Amino acid sequence: IEAIGRADMQVAPNRASFSVTYLETDKDSKKAMQLAVERGRLAYDTIKKAAGKDSVIQSSVNVTALYEQYKDKDGNKIDNERSDKIRAYEARVTLSVMVVDVSKAGTARAGALALGPENSSGLSTYLERTTELNREAYEAAVKDGAARAKATAAASGAKLGKLMVVQEGSGPCLGSWASSAGSDYDYYRAAPAFAPPPPPPPPPSPVASGMVGGRQVTITQADIDSLNLPSDDKTQGVSSSVCMIYKIEQ
């Protein structure tokens, strides 16, 4: 008897990500960059206080020259890209954030939003498959295969013998075959999303402060609470399959 064991578990996401960008403009490139970096550094500190070691933050900074413009014969504005026609510099600091503890992601993003970024992305949750999750799905697939083999034996009147082969993968083990009853695709297509139970309440929101442009900027509890937009996490699928061969006893 050949049996294909399948498992398709629905689990909560274990990662969240978002990004924020802070823009500053000044006639002096160094000044523009300094202002943007100060806002980015304060946002970094706020996120770290919210998520701690559960957050990984990557930062980048770049500076772009803004040129004087002129109109062509059709009235279109064209940048005059000459070094003596630079009217200002725009500095851009971007923080790309990954949060391991999804329950802390909303508070972390709210802290970053409190600094008023000029651009921000949505909060995305996803699943990073771990060794433990893969093993759990595999074990569930083996149990499913054993149950299918027993059901096959019972329905056909055969006596199920010892297990001879277990092969991880979608099979088949005994050569190619086709069935009008469906295909393995049915077990691997995306499962519909179900609203998970509400996450546990986030830890107390942090308070951070720092110098930005020569003035003290403080992020308060009220600032963060007012920007902490709730969001439901979508469950994620983890699939596994095995091919199992049992001996039929006479």
C-alpha positions in Angstrom: 0.0 0.0 0.0 1.3 3.4 -1.0 0.0 6.4 1.0 0.8 10.1 0.5 0.8 11.9 3.8 0.1 15.6 3.7 0.0 18.4 6.2 -1.0 22.1 5.8 -0.8 23.9 9.1 -2.0 27.5 9.7 0.3 29.4 12.1 0.6 32.9 13.2 3.2 35.1 11.5 6.5 35.4 13.4 8.0 38.5 11.6 6.9 42.0 10.9 8.6 44.7 8.8 8.1 48.4 7.8 10.3 51.3 6.7 10.3 55.1 7.3 12.1 57.8 5.5 13.1 61.3 6.8 13.9 64.1 4.4 15.7 67.4 5.2 16.6 70.2 2.8 19.2 72.9 3.2 21.5 75.0 1.1 24.4 73.3 2.8 24.7 69.5 2.1 26.3 68.7 5.4 23.6 70.6 7.3 20.8 68.8 5.4 22.4 65.4 6.2 23.0 66.3 9.8 19.3 67.2 10.3 18.1 64.0 8.6 20.5 61.8 10.6 19.4 63.4 13.9 15.8 62.5 13.1 16.8 59.0 12.0 18.9 58.4 15.1 16.1 59.5 17.4 13.7 57.2 15.5 16.2 54.4 15.9 16.4 54.9 19.6 12.6 55.0 19.9 12.2 51.7 17.9 14.8 50.0 20.0 13.1 51.0 23.3 9.8 49.6 21.9 11.1 46.3 20.5 14.6 46.0 22.0 16.6 42.9 20.8 13.5 41.8 18.9 14.1 44.4 16.3 16.7 44.6 13.5 17.2 48.0 11.9 19.1 48.8 8.8 19.8 52.5 8.0 20.8 54.3 4.9 21.5 57.9 4.0 21.9 59.7 0.7 22.1 63.3 -0.5 20.6 64.6 -3.7 21.3 68.0 -5.3 18.3 70.2 -6.2 19.0 72.3 -9.2 17.5 75.5 -10.5 15.0 75.0 -13.3 14.2 76.6 -16.6 11.4 76.1 -19.1 12.0 74.8 -22.6 10.1 76.0 -25.7 7.2 73.8 -24.8 6.9 75.1 -21.3 8.3 72.0 -19.6 10.5 72.6 -16.5 14.0 71.3 -16.9 16.7 70.9 -14.2 19.8 73.0 -15.0 22.3 70.3 -13.9 25.3 72.5 -13.5 27.4 72.7 -10.3 26.8 76.4 -10.1 23.1 76.0 -10.4 22.5 74.0 -7.3 19.8 75.7 -5.2 19.7 73.2 -2.2 20.5 69.7 -1.1 18.0 67.0 0.0 19.2 64.4 2.5 17.2 61.2 2.9 17.6 58.8 5.8 15.7 55.5 5.6 15.2 53.0 8.3 14.2 49.5 7.3 12.9 47.6 10.3 12.3 43.9 10.9 10.6 42.9 14.2 10.8 39.4 15.5 8.0 39.8 18.1 5.0 40.7 16.0 3.1 42.0 19.1 5.7 44.8 19.4 5.7 45.9 15.8 2.8 48.4 16.1 4.4 50.2 19.0 7.7 50.3 17.2 6.2 51.8 14.0 4.2 54.3 16.0 7.4 55.5 17.6 9.0 56.0 14.2 5.9 57.8 12.9 6.0 60.2 15.8 9.1 61.8 14.2 6.9 62.7 11.2 8.6 60.8 8.4 8.0 62.1 4.9 7.5 58.6 3.6 6.5 55.4 5.4 5.5 51.9 4.2 2.7 49.7 5.5 3.3 47.2 8.3 3.8 43.7 6.8 3.7 40.5 8.7 5.0 37.2 7.3 6.3 33.8 8.3 9.9 32.8 8.4 10.0 29.0 8.5 12.1 27.7 11.3 13.6 24.2 11.7 11.0 23.5 14.4 8.1 24.5 12.2 9.4 22.4 9.3 9.8 19.4 11.6 6.3 19.9 13.1 4.8 19.9 9.6 6.8 16.8 8.6 5.6 14.9 11.7 2.0 15.8 10.9 2.4 14.6 7.3 3.8 11.2 8.6 0.8 10.8 10.9 -1.5 11.7 8.0 0.2 9.1 5.8 -0.1 6.4 8.4 -3.8 7.2 8.9 -4.4 7.1 5.1 -2.7 3.7 4.9 -4.9 2.3 7.7 -8.0 3.7 6.0 -6.9 2.1 2.6 -6.3 -1.3 4.2 -9.7 -1.1 6.1 -11.6 -0.1 3.0 -10.0 -2.7 0.7 -10.1 -5.6 3.1 -6.4 -5.9 3.2 -4.3 -6.5 6.3 -1.7 -3.7 6.9 1.8 -5.0 7.5 5.0 -3.2 8.6 6.1 0.1 7.2 8.9 -0.4 4.6 9.6 3.1 3.1 9.1 6.7 4.2 10.2 9.2 1.6 9.9 13.0 2.2 8.3 14.8 -0.8 5.1 14.8 -2.8 5.8 11.3 -4.2 4.8 8.9 -5.6 7.2 6.3 -4.3 6.3 3.5 -6.7 6.4 5.2 -10.0 4.2 7.7 -11.9 0.4 7.5 -11.6 -2.6 9.8 -12.2 -5.8 10.3 -10.5 -9.0 12.1 -11.5 -9.7 12.8 -7.8 -7.4 15.8 -7.6 -3.8 16.7 -7.5 -1.2 17.6 -5.0 -1.7 21.2 -6.0 -4.9 21.2 -3.9 -2.7 20.7 -0.8 -0.2 23.5 -1.6 -2.3 26.3 -2.9 -2.6 29.3 -0.6 -5.1 28.7 2.2 -7.7 31.4 2.9 -6.7 33.8 5.6 -8.4 33.6 8.9 -8.4 36.3 11.5 -6.2 35.1 14.4 -7.0 35.8 18.1 -6.1 39.3 19.2 -2.4 39.6 20.1 -1.4 40.2 23.7 -1.3 43.9 24.7 2.0 45.5 23.8 4.6 46.5 26.4 4.5 50.0 27.8 5.3 52.5 25.1 8.8 54.1 25.3 9.6 57.7 25.8 12.7 59.0 23.9 14.3 62.4 23.3 17.2 63.9 21.4 18.5 66.9 19.7 17.2 67.7 16.2 18.3 70.9 14.5 19.5 72.4 17.7 16.3 71.8 19.6 15.2 69.1 22.0 12.6 66.7 20.6 10.7 64.4 22.9 8.5 61.4 22.0 5.8 61.0 24.6 3.5 58.2 25.5 0.6 60.1 24.0 2.5 60.7 20.7 3.0 56.9 20.3 -0.5 55.9 21.4 -2.1 58.3 19.0 -0.2 56.8 16.0 -0.4 53.1 17.0 -2.8 51.9 14.3 -4.3 48.4 15.1 -3.9 45.7 12.5 -4.9 42.0 12.3 -2.3 39.4 11.4 -3.0 36.9 8.7 -2.3 33.3 9.4 0.5 31.7 7.3 0.7 28.2 5.8 3.4 25.6 6.4 3.1 22.5 4.2 4.8 19.1 4.1 4.3 15.8 2.4 5.7 12.2 2.6 5.3 9.1 0.6 4.9 5.9 2.7 4.9 2.2 1.6 3.4 -0.5 3.8 3.6 -4.2 3.3 0.3 -6.1 2.8 0.2 -9.2 5.0 -1.3 -12.4 3.6 
